Amino acid sequence: MYDFSFMIHPMEADDLSKKFNFTKGISSKYLEKILRFFPPFKAGTIEGIKSKCTGKEISGFFAVCPLTTRQILGLPQELVLRKIINTGRMAEKQGSMLLGLGAMTAVVGDAGLTVSKELGIPVTTGNSYTIALAMEGAKKAAKKMGIDIAQAEVAVVGATGSIGAVCAKLMAMDCKYLTLVAQDKSKLNALARDIIYETGQAVRITSDLKGTLKEAQIVITVTSAMNTIIEPEDLAPGSVVCDVARPRDVARRVTEERKDVLVIEGGLAEIPGDVRSTLDMGYPENITFACTAETMILALEGKREGWTLGREISFNQVREIHELGKKHGFKLAGFRSFNRKLTEEDIRLIRKNGSLPGGSNAV
Ligand SMILES: NC(=O)c1ccc[n+]([C@@H]2O[C@H](COP(=O)([O-])OP(=O)(O)OC[C@H]3O[C@@H](n4cnc5c(N)ncnc54)[C@H](OP(=O)(O)O)[C@@H]3O)[C@@H](O)[C@H]2O)c1
């Protein structure tokens, strides 16, 4: 038996060659064709996750839904959901007692509600803890860059999504100038109305991403876009970008070409215990995505329930899972950018570059 499992999927077809040597050299297009008929599989285990409060130790495994991001967003939804449900069933058969949905498997359709109804084990998307850590990370990073949130221009990109909407509402309570960015104007209008009703804060709405980024000092970006949408020339000198999206919203070129902008990966957690994992996710073994961490926290707390399901997330869900995380010893992982740990010295240099007229190498 495993305390939990977590569903992942290849971001792109090339990711498969890391696991299956025989796929090397096969074109992405052909690999995707093969994937449609591939059964779900167990990719690796993770153990040694130990509560600092109770001493309870848990273990879990990763269940792979064999579809790429492009397929999950592009294939008929019924087919994609069937594949996600089958992956959940495989996890259940392998003895998992709780299932977390990762990356696009949590985004597609109704954000886990249908999947949960089809399985005999509780399911969570992990979005509540993702919101908690994204907010904590963005605020801490802003402070390090000398930005006063109360006076700053803040933008939430992907603001009408399940994670973005709560980030936007929480930001509205702290900052003076907030801009919400997404593509669908009617959803933006509805969210702006909710925000003024719930927080008293008037916000701007727009679909002009590029124009907004040029003015923003703090950006939380959490879209479901398939490709990167933020390029080096878009950003203001001295700004902070917290990229929560998977696949990423920020192009790798930003860290290479903008030494005056702090880009951090949002929603990364440090796991308590002597963690050992047989799956390389590109981070040290004790660092994981906040959505995976939410699944672990629920397992440690013995909460066998679907904590976060659907697109409506309450402040209480976010606050409570944040507190439970702290109780068991989970915390925000140090700042990282494109899988690389950022040191205090790195951040000091970025801040210095950002304060130069026009930034150090602003384009
Ligand atoms: N780091 C973590 O631990 C973690 C955990 C969970 C989820 N995630 C990631 O978070 C992201 C969002 O998840 P979600 O559940 O909130 O998704 P969601 O509910 O589907 O929301 C997606 C948002 O992105 C917007 N959007 C999509 N394409 C866009 C574009 N090209 N430009 C601007 N806005 C765009 C959508 O609005 P419009 O359609 O109107 O544009 C919507 O506001 C995903 O990438 C997911 O993998 C990360």
The ligand as an SDF file (V2000), in Angstrom:
LIG
                    3D

 48 52  0  0  0  0  0  0  0  0999 V2000
    3.7060   24.9210   -9.7840 N   0  0  0  0  0  0  0  0  0  0  0  0
    2.7690   24.0900   -9.3330 C   0  0  0  0  0  0  0  0  0  0  0  0
    2.9130   23.3880   -8.3370 O   0  0  0  0  0  0  0  0  0  0  0  0
    1.4570   24.0200  -10.0730 C   0  0  0  0  0  0  0  0  0  0  0  0
    0.3600   23.3910   -9.4670 C   0  0  0  0  0  0  0  0  0  0  0  0
   -0.8490   23.3450  -10.1370 C   0  0  0  0  0  0  0  0  0  0  0  0
   -0.9640   23.9230  -11.4080 C   0  0  0  0  0  0  0  0  0  0  0  0
    0.1170   24.5000  -11.9880 N   0  0  0  0  0  0  0  0  0  0  0  0
    0.0140   25.1350  -13.3190 C   0  0  0  0  0  0  0  0  0  0  0  0
   -0.7530   26.3420  -13.2290 O   0  0  0  0  0  0  0  0  0  0  0  0
   -1.2870   26.6620  -14.5140 C   0  0  0  0  0  0  0  0  0  0  0  0
   -2.7330   27.1330  -14.3960 C   0  0  0  0  0  0  0  0  0  0  0  0
   -3.5530   26.1340  -13.8160 O   0  0  0  0  0  0  0  0  0  0  0  0
   -5.1070   26.4180  -13.5250 P   0  0  0  0  0  0  0  0  0  0  0  0
   -5.6570   25.1780  -12.9410 O   0  0  0  0  0  0  0  0  0  0  0  0
   -5.2980   27.7150  -12.7970 O   0  0  0  0  0  0  0  0  0  0  0  0
   -5.6460   26.5940  -15.0420 O   0  0  0  0  0  0  0  0  0  0  0  0
   -7.0370   27.2110  -15.5560 P   0  0  0  0  0  0  0  0  0  0  0  0
   -8.0370   27.2290  -14.4740 O   0  0  0  0  0  0  0  0  0  0  0  0
   -7.3740   26.5180  -16.8150 O   0  0  0  0  0  0  0  0  0  0  0  0
   -6.6610   28.7390  -15.8980 O   0  0  0  0  0  0  0  0  0  0  0  0
   -5.8040   29.0970  -16.9260 C   0  0  0  0  0  0  0  0  0  0  0  0
   -5.7620   30.6190  -17.0650 C   0  0  0  0  0  0  0  0  0  0  0  0
   -4.8160   30.9610  -18.0920 O   0  0  0  0  0  0  0  0  0  0  0  0
   -5.4340   31.8780  -19.0050 C   0  0  0  0  0  0  0  0  0  0  0  0
   -4.7420   31.7300  -20.2900 N   0  0  0  0  0  0  0  0  0  0  0  0
   -4.6170   30.6170  -21.0560 C   0  0  0  0  0  0  0  0  0  0  0  0
   -3.8580   30.8820  -22.1280 N   0  0  0  0  0  0  0  0  0  0  0  0
   -3.4750   32.1870  -22.0240 C   0  0  0  0  0  0  0  0  0  0  0  0
   -2.6790   33.0540  -22.8320 C   0  0  0  0  0  0  0  0  0  0  0  0
   -2.1140   32.6260  -23.9630 N   0  0  0  0  0  0  0  0  0  0  0  0
   -2.4790   34.3320  -22.4120 N   0  0  0  0  0  0  0  0  0  0  0  0
   -3.0370   34.7990  -21.2660 C   0  0  0  0  0  0  0  0  0  0  0  0
   -3.8070   34.0200  -20.4590 N   0  0  0  0  0  0  0  0  0  0  0  0
   -4.0270   32.7380  -20.8570 C   0  0  0  0  0  0  0  0  0  0  0  0
   -6.9050   31.4810  -18.9790 C   0  0  0  0  0  0  0  0  0  0  0  0
   -7.7940   32.5050  -19.3700 O   0  0  0  0  0  0  0  0  0  0  0  0
   -8.1900   32.7810  -20.9170 P   0  0  0  0  0  0  0  0  0  0  0  0
   -8.6070   31.4720  -21.4670 O   0  0  0  0  0  0  0  0  0  0  0  0
   -9.2510   33.8260  -20.8810 O   0  0  0  0  0  0  0  0  0  0  0  0
   -6.9600   33.3020  -21.5060 O   0  0  0  0  0  0  0  0  0  0  0  0
   -7.0800   31.2690  -17.4690 C   0  0  0  0  0  0  0  0  0  0  0  0
   -7.1890   32.5300  -16.8350 O   0  0  0  0  0  0  0  0  0  0  0  0
   -1.0430   25.4300  -15.3730 C   0  0  0  0  0  0  0  0  0  0  0  0
    0.0940   25.6600  -16.1850 O   0  0  0  0  0  0  0  0  0  0  0  0
   -0.7340   24.3300  -14.3600 C   0  0  0  0  0  0  0  0  0  0  0  0
    0.0670   23.2920  -14.8910 O   0  0  0  0  0  0  0  0  0  0  0  0
    1.3090   24.5760  -11.3350 C   0  0  0  0  0  0  0  0  0  0  0  0
  1  2  1  0
  2  3  2  0
  2  4  1  0
  4  5  1  0
  4 48  2  0
  5  6  2  0
  6  7  1  0
  7  8  2  0
  8  9  1  0
  8 48  1  0
  9 10  1  0
  9 46  1  0
 10 11  1  0
 11 12  1  0
 11 44  1  0
 12 13  1  0
 13 14  1  0
 14 15  2  0
 14 16  1  0
 14 17  1  0
 17 18  1  0
 18 19  2  0
 18 20  1  0
 18 21  1  0
 21 22  1  0
 22 23  1  0
 23 24  1  0
 23 42  1  0
 24 25  1  0
 25 26  1  0
 25 36  1  0
 26 27  1  0
 26 35  1  0
 27 28  2  0
 28 29  1  0
 29 30  1  0
 29 35  2  0
 30 31  1  0
 30 32  2  0
 32 33  1  0
 33 34  2  0
 34 35  1  0
 36 37  1  0
 36 42  1  0
 37 38  1  0
 38 39  2  0
 38 40  1  0
 38 41  1  0
 42 43  1  0
 44 45  1  0
 44 46  1  0
 46 47  1  0
M  CHG  2   8   1  16  -1
M  END
$$$$
